[in-house]
Amino acid sequence: MSPRKRQMEEDRALRDAARTLVKDDIAHLKGDVEEKGIGARIASSALLGVGDIVSEGRELVEKHKPASYGIGAILAMILGWWALGGDDDEPEDDDYAWDETD
């Protein structure tokens, strides 16, 4: 057998094996999606992401406790200011010169 023909047969065998693997993966994904819907997958991914963020946040807080108390106090102050209505007694129009009467 010539080297070209042997190389062609080896390449064809590799191609066929790769095609079989891809088809099996696609079939597995289709079955997996039918078993668990897209919405449920997105929700579970979001929950995993939130869990990671919370765990990393806890590690940061444990590592930097004094700074986290200050940040927490500032966030609580901002939240309280916002919850109480913020700064509502100022007019919304910033152009005061036009409001004056002569």
QUIFENSUL-V36989 format. One line per field, one symbol per residue. ss: DSSP state (H for helix, E for strand, - for the rest). psi: psi as a letter, one per 40 degrees, with the letter a starting at -180 (. if undefined). burial: 1 if it has 24 or more other ideal C-beta (glycine too) atoms within 12 Angstrom, else 0. A space follows every 50 residues. Layout:
ss=???
psi=???
burial=???
//
This chain:
ss=--HHHHHHHHHHHHHHHHHHHHHHHHHHHHHHHHH--HHHHHHHHHHHHH HHHHHHHHHHHHH-HHHHHHHHHHHHHHHHHHH-------------HHH- --
psi=hidddddddddddddddddddddddddddddddddhiddddddddddddd dddddddddddddgdddddddddddddddddddeebgeeiidhegddeei i.
burial=00000000000000000000000000000000000000000000000000 00000000000000000000000000000000000000000000000000 00
//
